[in-house]
Amino acid sequence: MDTSRPQQGHSERTVAQVGEFAVIEQVVARRSQPTTTLVGPGDDAALVQATDGRVAVSADMLVEGRHFRLDWSTPEQVGRKAVAQNGADIAAMGARPTAFLVSLGCPPETPVSVAAGISEGIGLAAEALGAGVVGGDLVQSDHIVVSVTVLGDLEGRAPVLRSGARVGDVVAVAGQLGHSAAGLALLSAGIGVEDTPDTSISALIDSHRVPTPPYDAGVDAARSGVRAMTDISDGLVADLGHVADASGVQMRIDRGLIGLDPALADAAERVGGDPWEWILTGGEDHALAATFASVADLPAGWTVVGDVASGDDSAAVIVDGRPWTASGGWQSFGAG
């Protein structure tokens, strides 16, 4: 696919011309830190307070041409997306993000505005969560690569694992389903925000560029006694399959409980897609899926979409009474 970048002005300085430390200094100078950051950027390592005594940790990467395109997203949007996919993992454990470590690889001819824009997006998104960017690195690479590690605070609660689902639980979700996948399909079809006055279509495209995980819903679920929880990064069917495997149960999903968003139906008509495939296998909204002992345990913002049955030799996840036979969700080494 075409992964060409927008044309840059001839007068714009590159990372190679400015140098690694000048770029880092430019980015760090604008960042504020929460009280949990005891020592921030500038030393060999940061020092982050862990009042709980335990730290939830997760890491992820974004690779240009594989996870983002600079002709579809601004550098700041790429940075915000990097925070979303990492922060959602922490929320799925029932924790709050406290600190982010960011490493950026880029070719020497990369304009400083691109590197700074990615870092700015990461910093703003982290600060919006009450977290800080406490360190990282900038290195030369063949493509732009954003690597993020996030630390999280469980605030004294037990971590929410994938292995806690029990037969008879209800399955529920918080956040959007299928919006990012629809936005990707629209962009792939050559439809951008500037090409449509339809705000619902524009919102789908924006959902792909900058996901908005329901961070607080993870903490609320943990406080409400959630049994098992996961970030939907690979798709609802795929990620519930991970929970089912870890818990030794079967997940039964009812599409009637999910409902079809009219915006997804409209987008599907425009590009000839299947909105249910987006809903069931699109993961980059970074919604949360969980199981609860009963409907009464669900906090606000959670919607029941099925239940948990006894595991057997059939599929780990069934949809409307039968195994889902379309694509199963994102795989990093798949053909996508």
C-alpha positions in Angstrom: 0.0 0.0 0.0 1.0 3.6 -0.4 2.8 4.7 2.8 4.1 8.0 1.4 4.5 10.8 3.8 3.2 14.4 3.3 5.6 16.7 1.5 7.8 18.7 3.9 9.0 22.2 3.3 12.6 22.4 2.0 13.5 24.8 4.9 12.5 22.4 7.7 15.4 21.0 9.7 15.8 17.3 10.1 16.6 15.2 13.1 20.1 14.5 11.7 20.7 18.2 11.4 19.5 19.2 14.9 20.8 16.1 16.7 19.3 13.6 19.2 19.8 15.6 22.4 18.4 18.9 20.9 15.2 17.1 19.9 14.8 15.4 23.2 15.4 18.7 25.1 12.8 20.4 22.9 10.2 17.8 23.8 11.0 17.4 27.5 11.0 21.2 28.1 7.2 21.4 27.6 6.2 18.4 29.7 4.8 18.5 33.2 5.0 15.7 35.7 2.5 14.2 38.3 3.4 14.0 41.9 4.3 10.3 41.4 7.3 11.2 39.4 10.1 11.7 41.9 12.9 12.0 39.3 11.9 12.8 35.7 13.9 13.0 32.5 17.5 14.2 32.7 19.2 11.5 34.7 20.2 8.0 33.7 16.9 6.7 35.0 13.6 8.0 36.3 12.2 7.4 39.7 8.5 6.8 40.0 6.6 6.4 43.3 4.8 3.1 43.7 2.6 3.7 46.7 0.9 0.4 46.2 4.2 -1.5 46.4 3.4 -3.2 43.0 3.6 -1.8 39.5 1.6 -2.9 36.5 3.8 -2.8 33.4 2.9 -3.1 29.7 4.8 -2.3 26.4 3.8 -2.0 22.8 5.1 -0.7 19.5 3.8 1.3 16.5 5.6 0.8 13.2 5.2 3.2 10.3 3.4 1.5 7.4 2.2 -1.2 9.6 0.3 0.6 12.4 0.1 4.1 11.1 0.6 6.3 8.0 1.7 9.9 8.1 -0.5 10.7 5.1 -3.5 9.6 7.1 -2.5 10.8 10.6 -0.6 13.8 12.0 2.4 13.1 14.1 0.5 14.2 17.2 -2.3 11.8 16.4 0.3 8.9 16.1 1.6 9.9 19.6 -1.9 9.9 21.1 -2.6 6.5 19.5 0.5 5.1 21.1 -0.6 6.2 24.5 -4.1 4.8 24.0 -3.0 1.3 23.1 -0.7 1.1 26.0 -2.9 2.8 28.6 -5.8 0.5 27.7 -3.7 -2.5 28.7 -3.2 -1.0 32.2 -6.9 -0.2 32.5 -7.7 -3.8 31.6 -5.8 -4.9 34.7 -7.9 -2.5 36.8 -5.0 0.0 37.3 -4.3 3.6 36.5 -1.4 4.7 34.2 1.2 6.7 36.1 4.2 6.9 33.9 5.3 6.3 30.2 8.7 5.6 28.8 8.9 6.4 25.1 11.6 5.3 22.6 11.4 6.7 19.1 13.4 5.3 16.1 13.4 7.4 12.9 15.4 7.9 9.7 18.0 10.8 9.8 16.0 12.7 7.2 12.9 12.8 9.4 11.8 16.4 9.9 12.1 17.6 13.5 8.4 18.5 13.5 7.5 14.9 13.0 9.6 13.6 15.9 8.5 16.5 18.1 4.9 16.1 17.0 4.8 12.4 18.0 6.4 13.2 21.3 4.0 16.1 21.9 1.0 13.8 21.2 2.3 11.2 23.7 3.0 13.9 26.3 -0.4 15.5 26.0 -2.3 12.2 26.1 -0.2 11.0 29.1 -0.9 14.2 31.0 -4.6 13.9 30.3 -4.5 10.6 32.2 -2.6 12.2 35.1 0.6 10.4 34.1 4.0 11.6 33.1 6.5 10.8 30.3 9.5 10.0 32.5 12.2 8.9 30.0 13.0 7.2 26.7 15.4 7.3 23.8 15.8 8.5 20.3 17.7 6.4 17.8 18.2 6.1 14.0 16.1 3.4 12.2 15.0 2.7 8.7 11.3 3.5 9.5 9.6 5.5 12.2 9.0 3.2 15.2 7.4 4.3 18.4 8.0 2.0 21.4 6.1 2.7 24.6 6.3 1.2 28.1 3.6 2.2 30.6 3.6 1.8 34.4 0.3 1.5 36.3 -0.9 1.8 39.9 -3.4 -0.8 41.2 -4.2 1.4 44.2 -4.3 -1.5 46.6 -6.6 -3.7 44.5 -5.9 -7.2 43.2 -5.0 -7.2 39.5 -7.8 -8.3 37.2 -6.7 -11.3 35.2 -8.0 -13.1 32.1 -8.3 -16.3 34.1 -11.1 -15.3 36.4 -14.2 -15.9 34.3 -16.7 -18.4 35.7 -19.7 -20.3 34.2 -22.8 -18.2 34.6 -21.0 -14.8 34.4 -22.3 -12.1 32.1 -20.0 -10.8 29.4 -20.0 -7.0 29.0 -18.1 -4.4 27.1 -17.2 -0.7 27.7 -16.2 1.6 24.9 -16.7 1.6 21.1 -16.7 -1.5 18.9 -15.8 -1.4 15.3 -15.3 2.3 14.9 -11.6 2.3 14.4 -11.9 -0.6 11.9 -14.6 1.3 10.0 -12.3 4.4 10.0 -9.5 2.3 8.6 -11.7 0.9 5.8 -12.8 4.5 4.9 -9.2 5.7 4.7 -8.2 2.7 2.7 -11.0 3.5 0.3 -9.7 7.0 -0.1 -12.3 8.7 2.0 -10.8 11.3 4.5 -12.4 13.7 6.9 -12.0 16.5 4.4 -13.9 14.4 1.8 -17.2 14.2 3.7 -19.5 16.6 5.5 -21.0 13.7 7.4 -19.9 14.1 11.0 -20.6 10.5 11.9 -18.3 9.3 9.1 -15.7 11.8 10.2 -16.0 10.5 13.7 -15.2 7.0 12.6 -12.0 8.2 10.8 -11.0 10.1 13.9 -11.6 7.0 16.0 -9.0 5.2 13.9 -6.5 8.1 14.1 -6.9 8.6 17.9 -8.7 5.8 19.8 -10.4 6.8 23.1 -10.2 3.8 25.5 -12.6 3.9 28.5 -9.8 4.1 31.0 -12.0 4.8 34.0 -14.3 1.9 33.2 -11.4 -0.5 34.0 -10.9 0.9 37.4 -14.7 1.1 38.0 -15.0 -2.6 37.0 -12.2 -3.5 39.4 -13.9 -1.7 42.2 -17.2 -3.5 41.4 -15.7 -7.0 41.6 -15.2 -7.8 38.0 -14.1 -11.5 37.5 -12.0 -11.2 34.3 -11.1 -8.4 31.9 -9.1 -7.7 28.8 -8.3 -4.8 26.4 -9.9 -5.4 23.0 -6.7 -4.9 20.9 -7.1 -7.8 18.5 -10.9 -7.9 18.2 -13.8 -8.8 20.5 -13.9 -12.5 19.3 -10.1 -12.9 19.5 -9.6 -11.3 22.8 -12.6 -13.0 24.5 -11.1 -16.1 23.1 -8.0 -15.4 25.2 -10.1 -15.0 28.3 -12.0 -18.2 27.5 -8.8 -20.1 27.1 -7.3 -18.7 30.3 -10.5 -19.4 32.3 -11.4 -22.8 30.7 -14.8 -21.6 29.6 -16.8 -20.6 26.5 -18.0 -17.1 25.7 -21.4 -16.8 24.1 -22.0 -13.5 22.3 -25.4 -12.2 21.2 -25.3 -9.6 18.4 -28.8 -8.5 19.4 -27.4 -7.2 22.7 -24.7 -5.3 20.9 -26.8 -3.6 18.3 -25.7 -2.1 15.0 -24.5 1.5 15.1 -26.1 3.4 12.1 -22.8 5.1 11.4 -21.1 1.7 10.9 -23.9 0.6 8.6 -23.5 3.8 6.6 -19.8 3.3 6.3 -20.2 -0.3 5.3 -22.5 0.8 2.4 -19.9 3.3 1.2 -17.0 0.9 1.1 -18.7 -2.4 0.6 -17.7 -3.7 4.1 -19.3 -5.9 6.7 -20.1 -3.8 9.8 -20.3 -6.9 12.0 -16.8 -8.0 11.0 -15.6 -4.6 12.2 -17.5 -4.9 15.4 -16.4 -8.5 16.2 -12.9 -8.4 14.9 -11.8 -4.8 14.9 -9.6 -4.1 17.9 -8.0 -0.7 17.7 -10.8 1.1 19.5 -9.2 -0.4 22.6 -12.5 -1.0 24.3 -12.7 -3.3 27.3 -14.4 -6.7 27.6 -15.0 -8.3 31.0 -17.1 -10.9 32.8 -19.2 -10.1 36.0 -21.0 -12.4 38.3 -24.3 -10.7 37.6 -25.8 -7.7 35.8 -26.2 -6.0 39.2 -22.4 -5.8 39.4 -22.0 -3.7 36.2 -20.8 -0.1 36.7 -22.1 2.7 34.6 -20.8 2.5 31.0 -20.8 -1.2 30.7 -23.2 -3.1 28.4 -24.0 -6.8 28.5 -23.3 -8.6 25.3 -23.5 -12.3 26.3 -22.7 -14.8 29.0 -20.2 -17.5 30.0 -20.9 -21.2 29.4 -19.0 -24.4 30.2 -16.0 -25.0 28.0 -16.1 -27.9 25.7 -14.5 -29.1 22.5 -16.2 -26.5 20.3 -15.1 -22.9 19.7 -14.0 -20.7 22.7 -16.3 -18.0 21.4 -19.6 -18.4 19.7 -21.7 -15.7 18.2 -25.5 -16.1 18.0 -25.2 -19.8 18.8 -22.5 -20.7 16.3 -18.7 -20.3 15.9 -17.7 -17.0 14.2 -16.3 -18.1 10.8 -15.2 -14.8 9.4 -11.7 -13.3 10.2 -10.7 -13.8 13.8 -9.0 -10.5 14.4 -5.7 -8.8 14.2 -2.4 -10.7 14.1 0.9 -9.0 14.0 2.4 -11.5 11.6 -0.8 -12.0 9.5 -1.2 -10.8 6.0 -2.8 -7.5 6.9 
